[in-house]
Amino acid sequence: MITAARDPADVDWLLPQGIDAIKKEDVSFFNRLVSAIGAIGTPQALRGLTHLRAKTRHATMLSHLNKILAQASAALGLTTVEAEEFIALDHGLDTQHRRRENLVNGVSVVLSIAGSGQGVIHYEDATGSTLSKLPAAIRKETGCDAILRRTRADAKQLSADMTLHRQRLERSWLTGQTWSWPIFEERWLLHPVLGWLARKQIWLIAMPGKPLQTCMIRQDGTLLDPNGNTISPLSPDALLSLWHPLHAAESETIAQWRTTLAHLQILQPIRQAWRETYTITRSERETSPASYRYARRILNQAQVIQIGRQRGWRIRTLTGHMPSSESAPWTFQVPAHGVYVEFRTGGVGDSKNYDWSGVFTHVMTDRIRFCILKDEGNWSYDGSKKLRETGTPVRLADIDRIVFSEVMRDVDLMVSTTTSNITFDPETLFSIPDLALWRRQSGLEDITLPKEPHFGNIALGRRQFLEALLLELGMENAVTLEKHHALVNGKCYRYRIHLGSGDIMVLPQQRQLVVEDRKMASLRKSLPSYRPLHDDAQMDSILQKIVMLIRDDRIRDQSILDQLNALGDEAG
């Protein structure tokens, strides 16, 4: 009856029911709710489906939701991606990406966007000056509490929306999405929320008869080149896409953009000039179509599932009483390029948990392959429901270099963040039953796999950032950078910090120093306000550790002092 009535007012109470069904994993009820919302087909209904998708992790539920979202979008003459731009909420923000609501006596609460897209609130007096906190007397005024509650809820929703917008724009490197200049102005620059995001990114411009160029778009509409100089306005036939560092014909362009971003103090929600890039290695050319770059890593299963699914990977939880699940690889589809990725893993560690769930505590990684993905429909309009994974591998050298780089960056992020210090030992860990089958190719059984947790280009990117930052902070004499480590000369000891894991070793004793991040909170004030890797919590932790260890004679935390004093006792 609800589906037949198609009453837009029904969306408001159907959405909470959908969220409840997600929590209960009630697939049948969830699918019926989604179908009803899709049949209503209003922009609000599409917006609701988009938010449900962000909360859905169940594969069957997600597949049905994507199909319904695509059908509802197609009914409006839009692809799913276009529909998400079309229905983006503006949250009442103005052209300066702010929303000001008066409370009392000229004091107001302001909602704005900060960081990598977080909705934040602050308070201002009648002159527009920022207040450190809201006076208690104003909180007690009639109506103020309701305004504050609504603004806090809107700030939370704005943060969630910006996460979706950022992920969608970042994935445009894989979907190949482009915008004509008039459409880009209408859907992005003139939108109070999307415009904030667009003005912090670098754009690749293609115009007929002219070489490719890059630009940033400022708040006043002026366009800047890599050196920060103003360039001519774009013509209506200009085509825009998100610039990737692999688009740069010369490395000089990347350096120029880094300098300009630092000069303008722009923190990019989606890293571009400082983005890690990945290219095919010589060993990968030899082992193609398989890559063993990230093989034999022991990862915390719960962590890697959370991160991978947030990045759009399909990852099945591995359990001890479902052996067949161990042959199901992690997958990630790139329909715009006709390929999908499969990353083989197997459960290791203890599957006899306290709750008897049988879920493995850890997984071990194996090969990565790109395979042919066939589309018997149109993935842009049908929600990818007719995509078919063939299992036919593709040579690594034939994969688009940006697609290869972005996939490997995803894997590097998952591996670097969730790598366990457990050592692989077939005698003590449950072995993977069909590991040999995965690698049963001529000569592959003899490949030497690295034992150290891989931090690859993530550590390299942090090293490049530190090189520039240490000069700015005047610490170049106290810190020496190696490939994957920073050597710190303290007043009492020397230390080696791993740029991937953040682990500290005291030299020459080679003794690990354990420092909890919460005990370094006071050091955040000593960090520079502009940090291009502002979205990298591990980088911030490493910086705080460097600042602390340079002045190790001033350490007052007893747990750290006990570890250092123990070294002195051993030497004595």
Secondary structure by P-SEA (a helix, b strand, c coil): cccccccccaaaaaaaaaaaaaaacaaaaaaaaaaaaaaaccaaaaaaaaaaaaacccaaaaaaaaaaaaaaaaaacccaaaaaaaaccccccccccbbbbbccccccccccccccbbbbbbccccccccccccccccccccaaaaaaaaaaaaaaaaaaaaaaaaaaaaacccccccccaaaaaaaccccaaaaaaaaabbbbbbcccccbbbbbbccccccccccccccccccccbbbccccccccccaaaaaaaaaaaaaaccccccccccbbbbcccaaaaaaccccccccccccaaaaaaaaaaaaccbbbbbbcccccccccccccccccccbbbbbbbbbccccccccccccccbbbbbbbbbbbbbbcccccccccccccccccccccccccaaaaaaaaaaaaaaaaacccccccccccccccccccccccccccccbbbbccccccaaaaaaaaaaaaaaaaacccccccccccbbbbbcccccccccccccccccccccbbbbbbccccccccccccccccccccaaaaaaaaaaaaaaaccccccaaaaaaaaaaaaaac
